[in-house]
Amino acid sequence: MRLTSFTDYGLRALMRLASEPERIFTTEEIAQEFAISRNHLTKVVRDLAAAGFIATQRGSGGGFRLAQPAGTISLGDVVRRLEARHALVECFRDDGGACVLSPKCRLKRRLAAASKAFLDELDTSTLADCAYPARTTAKRQS
């Protein structure tokens, strides 16, 4: 299964936040650290906040941080949320898509089972299991 860059960015940001859960990060900081688009990351952050994974703070000193402990955030839940608008195949779309193979397709059931197995596996891990290492500042030697 291939995840969209939207989900990739979301997972990267969450993994970084999990490394320092009390710290407030900015989109600029995360975007620079992972060499990703700040504008795209801003949209991801909006979705993560709407899902309750992160809390945002406006104004001076604003940014975002985890809204709940990393150990309570399932990777499967994150992927389900961020991939919700992207159907694996045409016939999985909310509107049923326009697949010419339906209703005789014998692939759909197998793809659904594979997708479920993929997400079930991600459900066995939490964000805490995958927290990105905190950045350390190199000490100057005299």
Backbone hydrogen bonds, N-H to C=O, Kabsch-Sander energy under -0.5 kcal/mol:
donor,donor_aa,acceptor,acceptor_aa,energy
8,D,4,T,-2.3
9,Y,5,S,-3.0
10,G,6,F,-1.9
11,L,7,T,-2.8
12,R,8,D,-2.5
13,A,9,Y,-2.6
14,L,10,G,-2.5
15,M,11,L,-2.7
16,R,12,R,-2.1
17,L,13,A,-2.6
18,A,14,L,-2.3
19,S,15,M,-0.8
19,S,16,R,-0.8
20,E,16,R,-0.7
20,E,17,L,-1.0
23,R,20,E,-1.6
25,F,23,R,-0.5
25,F,64,F,-2.9
30,I,26,T,-2.1
31,A,27,T,-2.9
32,Q,28,E,-2.4
33,E,29,E,-2.3
34,F,30,I,-2.2
35,A,31,A,-0.7
35,A,32,Q,-0.6
36,I,31,A,-2.1
41,L,37,S,-2.5
42,T,38,R,-2.2
43,K,39,N,-1.3
44,V,40,H,-1.8
45,V,41,L,-3.0
46,R,42,T,-1.8
47,D,43,K,-1.8
48,L,44,V,-2.7
49,A,45,V,-2.4
50,A,46,R,-2.3
51,A,47,D,-1.8
52,G,49,A,-1.2
53,F,48,L,-2.1
54,I,48,L,-1.1
55,A,65,R,-2.8
57,Q,63,G,-2.8
62,G,59,G,-2.3
63,G,57,Q,-1.9
64,F,25,F,-2.6
65,R,55,A,-2.0
67,A,53,F,-2.5
68,Q,53,F,-0.6
72,T,69,P,-2.1
73,I,70,A,-1.2
74,S,72,T,-0.8
75,L,122,L,-0.8
75,L,125,S,-2.3
76,G,122,L,-0.8
78,V,74,S,-1.8
79,V,75,L,-2.5
80,R,76,G,-2.7
81,R,77,D,-2.1
82,L,78,V,-2.7
83,E,79,V,-2.4
84,A,81,R,-0.7
86,H,83,E,-2.1
87,A,85,R,-0.6
92,F,89,V,-2.0
93,R,90,E,-1.7
96,G,93,R,-2.0
99,C,96,G,-0.6
102,S,99,C,-0.6
104,K,101,L,-1.3
105,C,101,L,-0.6
111,L,107,L,-2.5
112,A,108,K,-2.5
113,A,109,R,-2.0
114,A,110,R,-2.3
115,S,111,L,-2.6
116,K,112,A,-2.3
117,A,113,A,-2.4
118,F,114,A,-2.3
119,L,115,S,-2.4
120,D,116,K,-2.9
121,E,117,A,-2.2
122,L,118,F,-1.9
123,D,119,L,-1.9
124,T,120,D,-0.5
124,T,121,E,-1.3
125,S,122,L,-1.5
127,L,70,A,-0.9
127,L,73,I,-2.3
128,A,70,A,-1.2
129,D,126,T,-0.7
130,C,126,T,-0.7
130,C,127,L,-1.0
131,A,128,A,-0.9
132,Y,15,M,-2.1
138,A,136,T,-0.6
